[in-house]
Structure formats: C-alpha cells, structure tokens
Amino acid sequence: MPTEAPGCPRCSAALFKRHCKYVCPQHGVVYDCADTFWLS
C-alpha cells in the first residue's frame, strides 16, 4: 500500500522521495528517515 509523500511545510509543494529523505524543489531536504513526527 503506497503512502503519499508529505507536502513541504514551508510552501506545500509536492516532495520528491530520495532514499531516506523527502526533498522540496524549492527548499531542499525537509524530512529524513530520523524525522518520524510527521508520520501518522
């Protein structure tokens, strides 16, 4: 069951998943595998 990538907390842009990181095209890495607070 695929999970939807979170949006950027700064600009709401769709994030790209890169290995263990989520990357915003405007702001760079905004989440990585150590950031579990955004998972629900």
Buried (B, 14 or more C-beta within 10 A) or exposed (E): EEEEEBBBEEEEEEBEEEEEBBBBEEEEEBBEEEBEEEEE
